[in-house]
Amino acid sequence: MTTITATSHASTASRAAGLLGTALLGVLLIAGVGFASMPAVHDATHDVRHTLSFPCH
């Protein structure tokens, strides 16, 4: 018989929250830099955005 404790649930929830936060931060960084008005910043991320199928124009 397997016993699931509150600690394992908290650990799983904490891990999921961390992954979600990291993914959200990554999307925001790509979007923020993708629509930046500075040409050097835009050009530096142009190919990465296309690789990830992120539209930029």
N, CA, C and O atoms as a Maestro MAE file, in Angstrom:
{
 s_m_m2io_version
 :::
 2.0.0
}

f_m_ct {
 s_m_title
 :::
 protein
 m_atom[228] {
  # First column is atom index #
  i_m_mmod_type
  r_m_x_coord
  r_m_y_coord
  r_m_z_coord
  i_m_residue_number
  s_m_chain_name
  s_m_pdb_residue_name
  s_m_pdb_atom_name
  i_m_atomic_number
  :::
  1 25 0.847 -1.168 0.000 1 A "MET " " N  " 7
  2 3 0.000 0.000 0.000 1 A "MET " " CA " 6
  3 2 0.896 1.236 0.000 1 A "MET " " C  " 6
  4 15 1.873 1.303 0.746 1 A "MET " " O  " 8
  5 25 0.563 2.195 -0.826 2 A "THR " " N  " 7
  6 3 1.342 3.422 -0.930 2 A "THR " " CA " 6
  7 2 0.654 4.533 -0.157 2 A "THR " " C  " 6
  8 15 -0.554 4.737 -0.276 2 A "THR " " O  " 8
  9 25 1.437 5.243 0.632 3 A "THR " " N  " 7
  10 3 0.908 6.365 1.387 3 A "THR " " CA " 6
  11 2 1.481 7.649 0.814 3 A "THR " " C  " 6
  12 15 2.698 7.798 0.706 3 A "THR " " O  " 8
  13 25 0.618 8.564 0.452 4 A "ILE " " N  " 7
  14 3 1.044 9.860 -0.081 4 A "ILE " " CA " 6
  15 2 0.903 10.877 1.038 4 A "ILE " " C  " 6
  16 15 -0.167 11.031 1.628 4 A "ILE " " O  " 8
  17 25 1.976 11.551 1.315 5 A "THR " " N  " 7
  18 3 1.952 12.516 2.406 5 A "THR " " CA " 6
  19 2 1.732 13.922 1.869 5 A "THR " " C  " 6
  20 15 1.844 14.167 0.668 5 A "THR " " O  " 8
  21 25 1.421 14.828 2.762 6 A "ALA " " N  " 7
  22 3 1.231 16.231 2.387 6 A "ALA " " CA " 6
  23 2 2.524 16.817 1.850 6 A "ALA " " C  " 6
  24 15 2.495 17.717 1.011 6 A "ALA " " O  " 8
  25 25 3.661 16.315 2.326 7 A "THR " " N  " 7
  26 3 4.952 16.816 1.865 7 A "THR " " CA " 6
  27 2 5.152 16.524 0.388 7 A "THR " " C  " 6
  28 15 5.661 17.377 -0.339 7 A "THR " " O  " 8
  29 25 4.767 15.348 -0.072 8 A "SER " " N  " 7
  30 3 4.945 15.028 -1.483 8 A "SER " " CA " 6
  31 2 4.014 15.872 -2.350 8 A "SER " " C  " 6
  32 15 4.391 16.259 -3.456 8 A "SER " " O  " 8
  33 25 2.816 16.160 -1.873 9 A "HIS " " N  " 7
  34 3 1.913 17.036 -2.617 9 A "HIS " " CA " 6
  35 2 2.469 18.450 -2.687 9 A "HIS " " C  " 6
  36 15 2.406 19.093 -3.735 9 A "HIS " " O  " 8
  37 25 3.009 18.931 -1.586 10 A "ALA " " N  " 7
  38 3 3.586 20.271 -1.562 10 A "ALA " " CA " 6
  39 2 4.788 20.332 -2.482 10 A "ALA " " C  " 6
  40 15 4.991 21.330 -3.174 10 A "ALA " " O  " 8
  41 25 5.584 19.281 -2.497 11 A "SER " " N  " 7
  42 3 6.760 19.239 -3.358 11 A "SER " " CA " 6
  43 2 6.350 19.263 -4.830 11 A "SER " " C  " 6
  44 15 6.959 19.968 -5.635 11 A "SER " " O  " 8
  45 25 5.330 18.499 -5.177 12 A "THR " " N  " 7
  46 3 4.842 18.461 -6.551 12 A "THR " " CA " 6
  47 2 4.254 19.812 -6.954 12 A "THR " " C  " 6
  48 15 4.501 20.292 -8.060 12 A "THR " " O  " 8
  49 25 3.487 20.419 -6.072 13 A "ALA " " N  " 7
  50 3 2.898 21.724 -6.363 13 A "ALA " " CA " 6
  51 2 3.977 22.785 -6.492 13 A "ALA " " C  " 6
  52 15 3.895 23.662 -7.352 13 A "ALA " " O  " 8
  53 25 4.978 22.706 -5.647 14 A "SER " " N  " 7
  54 3 6.082 23.665 -5.698 14 A "SER " " CA " 6
  55 2 6.860 23.515 -7.002 14 A "SER " " C  " 6
  56 15 7.230 24.511 -7.625 14 A "SER " " O  " 8
  57 25 7.104 22.288 -7.411 15 A "ARG " " N  " 7
  58 3 7.824 22.032 -8.656 15 A "ARG " " CA " 6
  59 2 7.015 22.536 -9.853 15 A "ARG " " C  " 6
  60 15 7.572 23.144 -10.767 15 A "ARG " " O  " 8
  61 25 5.705 22.285 -9.848 16 A "ALA " " N  " 7
  62 3 4.848 22.735 -10.946 16 A "ALA " " CA " 6
  63 2 4.804 24.258 -11.009 16 A "ALA " " C  " 6
  64 15 4.827 24.836 -12.095 16 A "ALA " " O  " 8
  65 25 4.741 24.905 -9.857 17 A "ALA " " N  " 7
  66 3 4.726 26.365 -9.827 17 A "ALA " " CA " 6
  67 2 6.045 26.923 -10.350 17 A "ALA " " C  " 6
  68 15 6.055 27.925 -11.065 17 A "ALA " " O  " 8
  69 25 7.141 26.290 -10.002 18 A "GLY " " N  " 7
  70 3 8.451 26.721 -10.493 18 A "GLY " " CA " 6
  71 2 8.572 26.571 -12.003 18 A "GLY " " C  " 6
  72 15 9.090 27.458 -12.682 18 A "GLY " " O  " 8
  73 25 8.099 25.460 -12.520 19 A "LEU " " N  " 7
  74 3 8.145 25.241 -13.967 19 A "LEU " " CA " 6
  75 2 7.260 26.226 -14.709 19 A "LEU " " C  " 6
  76 15 7.646 26.756 -15.751 19 A "LEU " " O  " 8
  77 25 6.077 26.468 -14.173 20 A "LEU " " N  " 7
  78 3 5.167 27.421 -14.796 20 A "LEU " " CA " 6
  79 2 5.754 28.832 -14.767 20 A "LEU " " C  " 6
  80 15 5.687 29.560 -15.758 20 A "LEU " " O  " 8
  81 25 6.322 29.206 -13.637 21 A "GLY " " N  " 7
  82 3 6.945 30.526 -13.521 21 A "GLY " " CA " 6
  83 2 8.107 30.698 -14.483 21 A "GLY " " C  " 6
  84 15 8.260 31.755 -15.096 21 A "GLY " " O  " 8
  85 25 8.923 29.668 -14.616 22 A "THR " " N  " 7
  86 3 10.056 29.722 -15.538 22 A "THR " " CA " 6
  87 2 9.587 29.823 -16.982 22 A "THR " " C  " 6
  88 15 10.139 30.597 -17.763 22 A "THR " " O  " 8
  89 25 8.580 29.049 -17.336 23 A "ALA " " N  " 7
  90 3 8.051 29.105 -18.695 23 A "ALA " " CA " 6
  91 2 7.448 30.480 -18.986 23 A "ALA " " C  " 6
  92 15 7.652 31.032 -20.067 23 A "ALA " " O  " 8
  93 25 6.719 31.025 -18.037 24 A "LEU " " N  " 7
  94 3 6.117 32.343 -18.210 24 A "LEU " " CA " 6
  95 2 7.184 33.420 -18.358 24 A "LEU " " C  " 6
  96 15 7.062 34.306 -19.204 24 A "LEU " " O  " 8
  97 25 8.216 33.348 -17.549 25 A "LEU " " N  " 7
  98 3 9.314 34.307 -17.654 25 A "LEU " " CA " 6
  99 2 9.984 34.210 -19.028 25 A "LEU " " C  " 6
  100 15 10.308 35.231 -19.633 25 A "LEU " " O  " 8
  101 25 10.190 33.002 -19.513 26 A "GLY " " N  " 7
  102 3 10.802 32.818 -20.828 26 A "GLY " " CA " 6
  103 2 9.949 33.410 -21.939 26 A "GLY " " C  " 6
  104 15 10.465 34.075 -22.837 26 A "GLY " " O  " 8
  105 25 8.653 33.172 -21.879 27 A "VAL " " N  " 7
  106 3 7.752 33.722 -22.895 27 A "VAL " " CA " 6
  107 2 7.747 35.246 -22.841 27 A "VAL " " C  " 6
  108 15 7.782 35.908 -23.878 27 A "VAL " " O  " 8
  109 25 7.704 35.798 -21.637 28 A "LEU " " N  " 7
  110 3 7.718 37.254 -21.500 28 A "LEU " " CA " 6
  111 2 9.029 37.868 -22.004 28 A "LEU " " C  " 6
  112 15 9.025 38.936 -22.616 28 A "LEU " " O  " 8
  113 25 10.134 37.195 -21.745 29 A "LEU " " N  " 7
  114 3 11.419 37.703 -22.243 29 A "LEU " " CA " 6
  115 2 11.467 37.675 -23.767 29 A "LEU " " C  " 6
  116 15 11.901 38.639 -24.398 29 A "LEU " " O  " 8
  117 25 11.026 36.580 -24.348 30 A "ILE " " N  " 7
  118 3 11.035 36.474 -25.807 30 A "ILE " " CA " 6
  119 2 10.100 37.513 -26.417 30 A "ILE " " C  " 6
  120 15 10.456 38.167 -27.397 30 A "ILE " " O  " 8
  121 25 8.919 37.666 -25.850 31 A "ALA " " N  " 7
  122 3 7.958 38.641 -26.371 31 A "ALA " " CA " 6
  123 2 8.476 40.064 -26.170 31 A "ALA " " C  " 6
  124 15 8.389 40.891 -27.078 31 A "ALA " " O  " 8
  125 25 9.005 40.345 -25.005 32 A "GLY " " N  " 7
  126 3 9.506 41.693 -24.722 32 A "GLY " " CA " 6
  127 2 10.656 42.091 -25.616 32 A "GLY " " C  " 6
  128 15 10.692 43.209 -26.130 32 A "GLY " " O  " 8
  129 25 11.582 41.196 -25.800 33 A "VAL " " N  " 7
  130 3 12.725 41.479 -26.662 33 A "VAL " " CA " 6
  131 2 12.288 41.458 -28.129 33 A "VAL " " C  " 6
  132 15 12.812 42.208 -28.953 33 A "VAL " " O  " 8
  133 25 11.339 40.605 -28.439 34 A "GLY " " N  " 7
  134 3 10.877 40.491 -29.820 34 A "GLY " " CA " 6
  135 2 10.238 41.762 -30.343 34 A "GLY " " C  " 6
  136 15 10.335 42.062 -31.533 34 A "GLY " " O  " 8
  137 25 9.596 42.499 -29.482 35 A "PHE " " N  " 7
  138 3 8.944 43.721 -29.910 35 A "PHE " " CA " 6
  139 2 9.688 44.969 -29.456 35 A "PHE " " C  " 6
  140 15 9.131 46.067 -29.461 35 A "PHE " " O  " 8
  141 25 10.944 44.802 -29.065 36 A "ALA " " N  " 7
  142 3 11.761 45.946 -28.652 36 A "ALA " " CA " 6
  143 2 12.041 46.829 -29.863 36 A "ALA " " C  " 6
  144 15 12.148 46.339 -30.987 36 A "ALA " " O  " 8
  145 25 12.158 48.121 -29.629 37 A "SER " " N  " 7
  146 3 12.390 49.038 -30.738 37 A "SER " " CA " 6
  147 2 13.871 49.182 -31.085 37 A "SER " " C  " 6
  148 15 14.202 49.732 -32.135 37 A "SER " " O  " 8
  149 25 14.762 48.702 -30.229 38 A "MET " " N  " 7
  150 3 16.190 48.798 -30.522 38 A "MET " " CA " 6
  151 2 16.559 47.745 -31.570 38 A "MET " " C  " 6
  152 15 16.318 46.558 -31.352 38 A "MET " " O  " 8
  153 25 17.132 48.149 -32.689 39 A "PRO " " N  " 7
  154 3 17.459 47.184 -33.747 39 A "PRO " " CA " 6
  155 2 18.434 46.096 -33.302 39 A "PRO " " C  " 6
  156 15 18.289 44.946 -33.716 39 A "PRO " " O  " 8
  157 25 19.413 46.426 -32.479 40 A "ALA " " N  " 7
  158 3 20.392 45.420 -32.058 40 A "ALA " " CA " 6
  159 2 19.732 44.316 -31.235 40 A "ALA " " C  " 6
  160 15 20.057 43.140 -31.396 40 A "ALA " " O  " 8
  161 25 18.809 44.693 -30.355 41 A "VAL " " N  " 7
  162 3 18.119 43.699 -29.536 41 A "VAL " " CA " 6
  163 2 17.195 42.860 -30.407 41 A "VAL " " C  " 6
  164 15 17.129 41.640 -30.251 41 A "VAL " " O  " 8
  165 25 16.487 43.504 -31.317 42 A "HIS " " N  " 7
  166 3 15.585 42.780 -32.211 42 A "HIS " " CA " 6
  167 2 16.361 41.795 -33.075 42 A "HIS " " C  " 6
  168 15 15.970 40.633 -33.196 42 A "HIS " " O  " 8
  169 25 17.452 42.248 -33.674 43 A "ASP " " N  " 7
  170 3 18.237 41.383 -34.548 43 A "ASP " " CA " 6
  171 2 18.876 40.216 -33.797 43 A "ASP " " C  " 6
  172 15 19.030 39.127 -34.349 43 A "ASP " " O  " 8
  173 25 19.245 40.446 -32.540 44 A "ALA " " N  " 7
  174 3 19.891 39.389 -31.758 44 A "ALA " " CA " 6
  175 2 18.950 38.221 -31.495 44 A "ALA " " C  " 6
  176 15 19.408 37.087 -31.357 44 A "ALA " " O  " 8
  177 25 17.666 38.469 -31.424 45 A "THR " " N  " 7
  178 3 16.711 37.402 -31.115 45 A "THR " " CA " 6
  179 2 15.861 36.979 -32.301 45 A "THR " " C  " 6
  180 15 15.001 36.110 -32.159 45 A "THR " " O  " 8
  181 25 16.077 37.563 -33.449 46 A "HIS " " N  " 7
  182 3 15.239 37.310 -34.611 46 A "HIS " " CA " 6
  183 2 15.194 35.822 -34.990 46 A "HIS " " C  " 6
  184 15 14.114 35.250 -35.143 46 A "HIS " " O  " 8
  185 25 16.364 35.204 -35.140 47 A "ASP " " N  " 7
  186 3 16.402 33.808 -35.557 47 A "ASP " " CA " 6
  187 2 15.834 32.875 -34.498 47 A "ASP " " C  " 6
  188 15 15.201 31.873 -34.830 47 A "ASP " " O  " 8
  189 25 16.053 33.191 -33.238 48 A "VAL " " N  " 7
  190 3 15.513 32.347 -32.164 48 A "VAL " " CA " 6
  191 2 13.992 32.371 -32.193 48 A "VAL " " C  " 6
  192 15 13.357 31.328 -32.038 48 A "VAL " " O  " 8
  193 25 13.408 33.525 -32.388 49 A "ARG " " N  " 7
  194 3 11.952 33.619 -32.439 49 A "ARG " " CA " 6
  195 2 11.395 32.803 -33.598 49 A "ARG " " C  " 6
  196 15 10.388 32.112 -33.444 49 A "ARG " " O  " 8
  197 25 12.039 32.879 -34.747 50 A "HIS " " N  " 7
  198 3 11.549 32.097 -35.882 50 A "HIS " " CA " 6
  199 2 11.714 30.604 -35.628 50 A "HIS " " C  " 6
  200 15 10.865 29.814 -36.040 50 A "HIS " " O  " 8
  201 25 12.773 30.210 -34.968 51 A "THR " " N  " 7
  202 3 12.985 28.806 -34.633 51 A "THR " " CA " 6
  203 2 11.883 28.296 -33.716 51 A "THR " " C  " 6
  204 15 11.461 27.145 -33.833 51 A "THR " " O  " 8
  205 25 11.417 29.139 -32.807 52 A "LEU " " N  " 7
  206 3 10.362 28.759 -31.875 52 A "LEU " " CA " 6
  207 2 8.967 29.026 -32.421 52 A "LEU " " C  " 6
  208 15 7.988 28.903 -31.685 52 A "LEU " " O  " 8
  209 25 8.856 29.388 -33.688 53 A "SER " " N  " 7
  210 3 7.585 29.708 -34.359 53 A "SER " " CA " 6
  211 2 6.879 30.887 -33.722 53 A "SER " " C  " 6
  212 15 5.649 30.932 -33.690 53 A "SER " " O  " 8
  213 25 7.636 31.834 -33.220 54 A "PHE " " N  " 7
  214 3 7.085 33.050 -32.613 54 A "PHE " " CA " 6
  215 2 7.023 34.124 -33.685 54 A "PHE " " C  " 6
  216 15 8.066 34.512 -34.210 54 A "PHE " " O  " 8
  217 25 5.844 34.616 -34.030 55 A "PRO " " N  " 7
  218 3 5.749 35.607 -35.098 55 A "PRO " " CA " 6
  219 2 6.338 36.958 -34.678 55 A "PRO " " C  " 6
  220 15 6.173 37.393 -33.539 55 A "PRO " " O  " 8
  221 25 7.009 37.592 -35.593 56 A "CYS " " N  " 7
  222 3 7.569 38.897 -35.251 56 A "CYS " " CA " 6
  223 2 7.263 39.931 -36.334 56 A "CYS " " C  " 6
  224 15 7.453 41.125 -36.105 56 A "CYS " " O  " 8
  225 25 6.805 39.512 -37.480 57 A "HIS " " N  " 7
  226 3 6.388 40.490 -38.501 57 A "HIS " " CA " 6
  227 2 5.443 39.858 -39.480 57 A "HIS " " C  " 6
  228 15 4.983 40.521 -40.410 57 A "HIS " " O  " 8
  :::
 }
 m_bond[227] {
  # First column is bond index #
  i_m_from
  i_m_to
  i_m_order
  :::
  1 1 2 1
  2 2 3 1
  3 3 4 2
  4 3 5 1
  5 5 6 1
  6 6 7 1
  7 7 8 2
  8 7 9 1
  9 9 10 1
  10 10 11 1
  11 11 12 2
  12 11 13 1
  13 13 14 1
  14 14 15 1
  15 15 16 2
  16 15 17 1
  17 17 18 1
  18 18 19 1
  19 19 20 2
  20 19 21 1
  21 21 22 1
  22 22 23 1
  23 23 24 2
  24 23 25 1
  25 25 26 1
  26 26 27 1
  27 27 28 2
  28 27 29 1
  29 29 30 1
  30 30 31 1
  31 31 32 2
  32 31 33 1
  33 33 34 1
  34 34 35 1
  35 35 36 2
  36 35 37 1
  37 37 38 1
  38 38 39 1
  39 39 40 2
  40 39 41 1
  41 41 42 1
  42 42 43 1
  43 43 44 2
  44 43 45 1
  45 45 46 1
  46 46 47 1
  47 47 48 2
  48 47 49 1
  49 49 50 1
  50 50 51 1
  51 51 52 2
  52 51 53 1
  53 53 54 1
  54 54 55 1
  55 55 56 2
  56 55 57 1
  57 57 58 1
  58 58 59 1
  59 59 60 2
  60 59 61 1
  61 61 62 1
  62 62 63 1
  63 63 64 2
  64 63 65 1
  65 65 66 1
  66 66 67 1
  67 67 68 2
  68 67 69 1
  69 69 70 1
  70 70 71 1
  71 71 72 2
  72 71 73 1
  73 73 74 1
  74 74 75 1
  75 75 76 2
  76 75 77 1
  77 77 78 1
  78 78 79 1
  79 79 80 2
  80 79 81 1
  81 81 82 1
  82 82 83 1
  83 83 84 2
  84 83 85 1
  85 85 86 1
  86 86 87 1
  87 87 88 2
  88 87 89 1
  89 89 90 1
  90 90 91 1
  91 91 92 2
  92 91 93 1
  93 93 94 1
  94 94 95 1
  95 95 96 2
  96 95 97 1
  97 97 98 1
  98 98 99 1
  99 99 100 2
  100 99 101 1
  101 101 102 1
  102 102 103 1
  103 103 104 2
  104 103 105 1
  105 105 106 1
  106 106 107 1
  107 107 108 2
  108 107 109 1
  109 109 110 1
  110 110 111 1
  111 111 112 2
  112 111 113 1
  113 113 114 1
  114 114 115 1
  115 115 116 2
  116 115 117 1
  117 117 118 1
  118 118 119 1
  119 119 120 2
  120 119 121 1
  121 121 122 1
  122 122 123 1
  123 123 124 2
  124 123 125 1
  125 125 126 1
  126 126 127 1
  127 127 128 2
  128 127 129 1
  129 129 130 1
  130 130 131 1
  131 131 132 2
  132 131 133 1
  133 133 134 1
  134 134 135 1
  135 135 136 2
  136 135 137 1
  137 137 138 1
  138 138 139 1
  139 139 140 2
  140 139 141 1
  141 141 142 1
  142 142 143 1
  143 143 144 2
  144 143 145 1
  145 145 146 1
  146 146 147 1
  147 147 148 2
  148 147 149 1
  149 149 150 1
  150 150 151 1
  151 151 152 2
  152 151 153 1
  153 153 154 1
  154 154 155 1
  155 155 156 2
  156 155 157 1
  157 157 158 1
  158 158 159 1
  159 159 160 2
  160 159 161 1
  161 161 162 1
  162 162 163 1
  163 163 164 2
  164 163 165 1
  165 165 166 1
  166 166 167 1
  167 167 168 2
  168 167 169 1
  169 169 170 1
  170 170 171 1
  171 171 172 2
  172 171 173 1
  173 173 174 1
  174 174 175 1
  175 175 176 2
  176 175 177 1
  177 177 178 1
  178 178 179 1
  179 179 180 2
  180 179 181 1
  181 181 182 1
  182 182 183 1
  183 183 184 2
  184 183 185 1
  185 185 186 1
  186 186 187 1
  187 187 188 2
  188 187 189 1
  189 189 190 1
  190 190 191 1
  191 191 192 2
  192 191 193 1
  193 193 194 1
  194 194 195 1
  195 195 196 2
  196 195 197 1
  197 197 198 1
  198 198 199 1
  199 199 200 2
  200 199 201 1
  201 201 202 1
  202 202 203 1
  203 203 204 2
  204 203 205 1
  205 205 206 1
  206 206 207 1
  207 207 208 2
  208 207 209 1
  209 209 210 1
  210 210 211 1
  211 211 212 2
  212 211 213 1
  213 213 214 1
  214 214 215 1
  215 215 216 2
  216 215 217 1
  217 217 218 1
  218 218 219 1
  219 219 220 2
  220 219 221 1
  221 221 222 1
  222 222 223 1
  223 223 224 2
  224 223 225 1
  225 225 226 1
  226 226 227 1
  227 227 228 2
  :::
 }
}
